[in-house]
Amino acid sequence: MAKEKTNIITNAKLKKYFSVTEKAFSIAKKNIAKTKESEAREILNMVDCYLQDAKWFEKQGNLVNSFAALNYAHGWLDSGSRLGIFDVKDNKLFVIK
C-alpha cells in the first residue's frame, strides 16, 4: 500500500477539508451562545469570506492558497468555540474547552 504524501495538497485533500470546514460552519451557525450573538456574526462573516476565497482560489487552480484560506476559516471557528461563542461539543470538528 502506497503511503500518502503529506506535504502535497491534492484535490482529494482539499475536498476533504472543504467538507470538514463547511460542516463545522453549519453547526456553528446553529449553536450560537445567546449572549454572544454580535461576536458570532463577526466570526461567521469572516468564515464565510475565507470559504469564498478558498473556492475562488480552487477555481484558479491555486490549491495552496485555497488550502490556506480553508485553514483560516476553520481557525475562526475554532477560536469561536474555544471562547464559548459557539456552544458546540464535537471535538473532531472544533477545539473545545
Backbone as a printed PyTorch tensor [residue, N CA C, xyz], in Angstrom:
tensor([[[  0.8420,  -1.1810,   0.0000],
         [  0.0000,   0.0000,   0.0000],
         [  0.8860,   1.2420,   0.0000]],

        [[  0.6190,   2.1420,  -0.9160],
         [  1.4320,   3.3470,  -1.0490],
         [  1.1180,   4.3260,   0.0770]],

        [[  2.1450,   4.9120,   0.6200],
         [  1.9960,   5.9110,   1.6700],
         [  1.5740,   7.2390,   1.0430]],

        [[  0.5630,   7.8850,   1.6540],
         [  0.1010,   9.1750,   1.1580],
         [  1.1580,  10.2360,   1.4310]],

        [[  1.4040,  11.0550,   0.4410],
         [  2.3410,  12.1610,   0.6250],
         [  1.6320,  13.2510,   1.4130]],

        [[  2.1760,  13.5830,   2.5630],
         [  1.5240,  14.5480,   3.4370],
         [  1.9230,  15.9850,   3.1520]],

        [[  2.9080,  16.1850,   2.3050],
         [  3.3510,  17.5460,   2.0270],
         [  2.8500,  18.0580,   0.6750]],

        [[  1.8280,  17.3970,   0.1340],
         [  1.2650,  17.8010,  -1.1480],
         [ -0.2260,  18.0600,  -0.9700]],

        [[ -0.7000,  19.1680,  -1.4780],
         [ -2.1210,  19.4830,  -1.4160],
         [ -2.7690,  18.9450,  -2.6860]],

        [[ -3.5430,  17.9080,  -2.5190],
         [ -4.2280,  17.2820,  -3.6490],
         [ -5.6730,  17.7550,  -3.7060]],

        [[ -6.3230,  17.5070,  -4.8210],
         [ -7.7440,  17.8310,  -4.9330],
         [ -8.5480,  17.0430,  -3.9030]],

        [[ -8.1640,  15.7900,  -3.6610],
         [ -8.8710,  14.9690,  -2.6700],
         [ -8.7150,  15.5420,  -1.2630]],

        [[ -7.5170,  15.9820,  -0.9260],
         [ -7.2860,  16.5710,   0.4020],
         [ -8.0800,  17.8670,   0.5370]],

        [[ -8.0830,  18.6830,  -0.4980],
         [ -8.8300,  19.9330,  -0.4710],
         [-10.3210,  19.6570,  -0.3050]],

        [[-10.8410,  18.6790,  -1.0280],
         [-12.2510,  18.3030,  -0.9250],
         [-12.5870,  17.8730,   0.5050]],

        [[-11.7080,  17.0960,   1.1220],
         [-11.9140,  16.6420,   2.4930],
         [-12.0120,  17.8280,   3.4460]],

        [[-11.1000,  18.7750,   3.3420],
         [-11.0830,  19.9100,   4.2570],
         [-12.2000,  20.9050,   3.9760]],

        [[-12.6340,  21.0200,   2.7280],
         [-13.8310,  21.8110,   2.4420],
         [-15.0210,  21.1930,   3.1780]],

        [[-15.1410,  19.8930,   3.0910],
         [-16.2530,  19.1910,   3.7310],
         [-16.2420,  19.3880,   5.2450]],

        [[-15.0890,  19.2180,   5.8550],
         [-14.9630,  19.3680,   7.3130],
         [-15.2970,  20.7950,   7.7390]],

        [[-14.7400,  21.7740,   7.0570],
         [-14.9530,  23.1710,   7.4340],
         [-16.3960,  23.5950,   7.1870]],

        [[-16.9730,  23.1840,   6.0740],
         [-18.3640,  23.5460,   5.7970],
         [-19.3140,  22.8850,   6.7940]],

        [[-19.0180,  21.6640,   7.2160],
         [-19.8450,  21.0080,   8.2410],
         [-19.7450,  21.7610,   9.5680]],

        [[-18.5320,  22.1120,   9.9650],
         [-18.3330,  22.8630,  11.2120],
         [-19.0240,  24.2210,  11.1250]],

        [[-18.9470,  24.8740,   9.9850],
         [-19.5930,  26.1740,   9.7770],
         [-21.1010,  26.0530,   9.9690]],

        [[-21.6830,  25.0290,   9.3890],
         [-23.1190,  24.7970,   9.5070],
         [-23.5300,  24.5760,  10.9670]],

        [[-22.7540,  23.7940,  11.6760],
         [-23.0390,  23.5210,  13.0870],
         [-22.8880,  24.7910,  13.9260]],

        [[-21.8350,  25.5490,  13.6830],
         [-21.6060,  26.7810,  14.4530],
         [-22.7590,  27.7610,  14.2690]],

        [[-23.2620,  27.9070,  13.0460],
         [-24.3590,  28.8470,  12.7790],
         [-25.6110,  28.5000,  13.5730]],

        [[-25.7850,  27.2330,  13.8840],
         [-26.9720,  26.7770,  14.6040],
         [-26.7850,  26.7620,  16.1140]],

        [[-25.5710,  27.0240,  16.5810],
         [-25.2700,  26.8790,  18.0020],
         [-24.5490,  28.0950,  18.5670]],

        [[-25.1290,  29.2510,  18.3740],
         [-24.5590,  30.5000,  18.8810],
         [-24.9910,  30.6880,  20.3320]],

        [[-24.0230,  30.9680,  21.1790],
         [-24.3370,  31.2640,  22.5800],
         [-25.2030,  32.5200,  22.6330]],

        [[-26.2500,  32.4920,  23.4320],
         [-27.2380,  33.5830,  23.4680],
         [-26.6490,  34.9550,  23.7680]],

        [[-25.6350,  35.0120,  24.5830],
         [-25.0510,  36.3140,  24.9470],
         [-23.9200,  36.7310,  24.0180]],

        [[-23.6670,  35.9520,  22.9750],
         [-22.5140,  36.2140,  22.1030],
         [-22.9120,  36.4160,  20.6390]],

        [[-24.1270,  36.8510,  20.3920],
         [-24.6110,  36.9450,  19.0140],
         [-23.8130,  37.9190,  18.1550]],

        [[-23.4330,  39.0470,  18.6990],
         [-22.6620,  40.0380,  17.9440],
         [-21.2990,  39.4810,  17.5390]],

        [[-20.6180,  38.8570,  18.4900],
         [-19.3070,  38.2650,  18.2180],
         [-19.4410,  37.1190,  17.2060]],

        [[-20.5030,  36.3270,  17.3610],
         [-20.7200,  35.2030,  16.4500],
         [-20.9220,  35.6890,  15.0210]],

        [[-21.7140,  36.7390,  14.8430],
         [-21.9390,  37.2740,  13.4940],
         [-20.6260,  37.6950,  12.8430]],

        [[-19.7710,  38.3350,  13.6180],
         [-18.4850,  38.7770,  13.0790],
         [-17.6230,  37.5780,  12.6580]],

        [[-17.5690,  36.5700,  13.5110],
         [-16.7830,  35.3750,  13.1960],
         [-17.3680,  34.6530,  11.9900]],

        [[-18.6780,  34.4600,  11.9780],
         [-19.3090,  33.7480,  10.8660],
         [-19.1130,  34.4870,   9.5460]],

        [[-19.1060,  35.8080,   9.5910],
         [-18.8330,  36.5820,   8.3840],
         [-17.4100,  36.3190,   7.8830]],

        [[-16.4640,  36.2980,   8.8010],
         [-15.0730,  36.0310,   8.4090],
         [-14.9330,  34.6220,   7.8350]],

        [[-15.5850,  33.6570,   8.4630],
         [-15.5410,  32.2750,   7.9630],
         [-16.0990,  32.2220,   6.5490]],

        [[-17.2390,  32.8630,   6.3390],
         [-17.8490,  32.8680,   5.0140],
         [-16.9200,  33.5000,   3.9800]],

        [[-16.3000,  34.6010,   4.3390],
         [-15.3650,  35.2650,   3.4090],
         [-14.1930,  34.3550,   3.0590]],

        [[-13.6070,  33.7120,   4.0620],
         [-12.4840,  32.8190,   3.7880],
         [-12.9100,  31.5980,   2.9820]],

        [[-14.1190,  31.0790,   3.2220],
         [-14.6040,  29.9650,   2.4110],
         [-14.7780,  30.3850,   0.9560]],

        [[-15.3060,  31.5800,   0.7500],
         [-15.4600,  32.0830,  -0.6220],
         [-14.0940,  32.2660,  -1.2870]],

        [[-13.1340,  32.7780,  -0.5330],
         [-11.7680,  32.9040,  -1.0580],
         [-11.2100,  31.5350,  -1.4370]],

        [[-11.4170,  30.5590,  -0.5610],
         [-10.9070,  29.2060,  -0.8250],
         [-11.4920,  28.6440,  -2.1170]],

        [[-12.7840,  28.8590,  -2.3240],
         [-13.4290,  28.3770,  -3.5490],
         [-12.8780,  29.1010,  -4.7730]],

        [[-12.6520,  30.4010,  -4.6430],
         [-12.1150,  31.1700,  -5.7630],
         [-10.7100,  30.6940,  -6.1250]],

        [[ -9.8640,  30.5390,  -5.0970],
         [ -8.5030,  30.0480,  -5.3510],
         [ -8.5310,  28.6620,  -5.9960]],

        [[ -9.4320,  27.8070,  -5.5240],
         [ -9.5310,  26.4630,  -6.1080],
         [ -9.8780,  26.5450,  -7.5910]],

        [[-10.8340,  27.3940,  -7.9380],
         [-11.2220,  27.5600,  -9.3450],
         [-10.0620,  28.0770, -10.1920]],

        [[ -9.1630,  28.8450,  -9.5770],
         [ -7.9950,  29.3620, -10.2840],
         [ -6.8940,  28.3140, -10.3960]],

        [[ -7.0900,  27.1670,  -9.7470],
         [ -6.0680,  26.1210,  -9.7400],
         [ -4.9960,  26.3430,  -8.6870]],

        [[ -5.2240,  27.2910,  -7.7940],
         [ -4.2500,  27.6250,  -6.7650],
         [ -4.6280,  26.8730,  -5.4760]],

        [[ -4.2390,  25.6020,  -5.4150],
         [ -4.6110,  24.7420,  -4.2970],
         [ -3.9500,  25.1660,  -2.9890]],

        [[ -2.7530,  25.7100,  -3.0660],
         [ -2.0530,  26.1330,  -1.8520],
         [ -2.8260,  27.2490,  -1.1530]],

        [[ -3.1820,  28.2930,  -1.8850],
         [ -3.9160,  29.3940,  -1.2670],
         [ -5.3370,  28.9890,  -0.8880]],

        [[ -5.9350,  28.0820,  -1.6400],
         [ -7.2470,  27.5670,  -1.2800],
         [ -7.1810,  26.8520,   0.0660]],

        [[ -6.1800,  26.0000,   0.2270],
         [ -5.9910,  25.2710,   1.4800],
         [ -5.7010,  26.2370,   2.6320]],

        [[ -4.9090,  27.2520,   2.3570],
         [ -4.5970,  28.2500,   3.3860],
         [ -5.8620,  28.9870,   3.8240]],

        [[ -6.7020,  29.3760,   2.8730],
         [ -7.9470,  30.0750,   3.2150],
         [ -8.8730,  29.1740,   4.0230]],

        [[ -8.9070,  27.8890,   3.6910],
         [ -9.7090,  26.9460,   4.4760],
         [ -9.2100,  26.8700,   5.9120]],

        [[ -7.9090,  26.8830,   6.0800],
         [ -7.3470,  26.8230,   7.4270],
         [ -7.6740,  28.0850,   8.2260]],

        [[ -7.6510,  29.2330,   7.5780],
         [ -8.0570,  30.4600,   8.2530],
         [ -9.5310,  30.3710,   8.6540]],

        [[-10.3740,  29.9120,   7.7430],
         [-11.8070,  29.7840,   8.0400],
         [-12.0250,  28.8940,   9.2590]],

        [[-11.3700,  27.7540,   9.2510],
         [-11.5720,  26.8370,  10.3700],
         [-10.9480,  27.3810,  11.6570]],

        [[ -9.8900,  28.1140,  11.5410],
         [ -9.2880,  28.7440,  12.7130],
         [-10.2480,  29.7120,  13.3910]],

        [[-10.9910,  30.4630,  12.5920],
         [-12.0010,  31.3710,  13.1610],
         [-13.0640,  30.5620,  13.9100]],

        [[-13.4960,  29.4520,  13.3300],
         [-14.4890,  28.6080,  14.0040],
         [-13.9410,  28.0540,  15.3150]],

        [[-12.6920,  27.6100,  15.2770],
         [-12.0710,  27.0770,  16.4920],
         [-11.9550,  28.1460,  17.5760]],

        [[-11.6020,  29.3510,  17.1900],
         [-11.4950,  30.4100,  18.2030],
         [-12.8650,  30.7020,  18.8090]],

        [[-13.8950,  30.7030,  17.9860],
         [-15.2470,  30.9350,  18.4900],
         [-15.7160,  29.8480,  19.4360]],

        [[-15.3790,  28.6020,  19.1190],
         [-15.7830,  27.5130,  20.0160],
         [-14.9850,  27.5650,  21.3160]],

        [[-13.7210,  27.8610,  21.2210],
         [-12.8570,  27.9140,  22.4060],
         [-13.2570,  29.0510,  23.3460]],

        [[-13.7160,  30.1620,  22.7790],
         [-14.1160,  31.3150,  23.5850],
         [-15.5720,  31.2350,  24.0560]],

        [[-16.2620,  30.1520,  23.7080],
         [-17.6400,  29.9750,  24.1550],
         [-18.6600,  30.7540,  23.3470]],

        [[-18.2740,  31.2290,  22.1830],
         [-19.1930,  31.9670,  21.3180],
         [-20.1390,  30.9980,  20.6150]],

        [[-19.6220,  29.8110,  20.3250],
         [-20.4380,  28.7420,  19.7670],
         [-20.5390,  27.6400,  20.8200]],

        [[-21.7490,  27.1930,  21.0560],
         [-21.9840,  26.1390,  22.0340],
         [-21.9410,  24.7940,  21.3060]],

        [[-20.7390,  24.3090,  21.0790],
         [-20.5280,  23.0680,  20.3210],
         [-19.7740,  22.0600,  21.1820]],

        [[-19.9920,  20.7960,  20.8810],
         [-19.3900,  19.7290,  21.6880],
         [-18.5020,  18.7850,  20.8750]],

        [[-18.5350,  18.8740,  19.5700],
         [-17.8300,  17.9190,  18.7140],
         [-16.3400,  18.2410,  18.6540]],

        [[-15.5390,  17.4580,  19.3770],
         [-14.0890,  17.7320,  19.4240],
         [-13.3560,  17.2100,  18.1870]],

        [[-14.0700,  16.6540,  17.2320],
         [-13.4460,  16.2830,  15.9550],
         [-13.5500,  17.4310,  14.9450]],

        [[-14.4800,  18.3350,  15.1920],
         [-14.6670,  19.4750,  14.2970],
         [-14.1900,  20.7900,  14.8820]],

        [[-14.1120,  20.8570,  16.2170],
         [-13.7920,  22.1120,  16.8880],
         [-12.7580,  21.8950,  18.0010]],

        [[-12.0480,  22.9700,  18.3180],
         [-11.2530,  22.9900,  19.5390],
         [-12.2260,  23.4280,  20.6270]],

        [[-12.4170,  22.5730,  21.6060],
         [-13.3770,  22.8890,  22.6670],
         [-12.6850,  22.8830,  24.0160]],

        [[-13.3500,  23.4940,  24.9890],
         [-12.8010,  23.5630,  26.3420],
         [-12.8470,  22.2120,  26.9970]]])
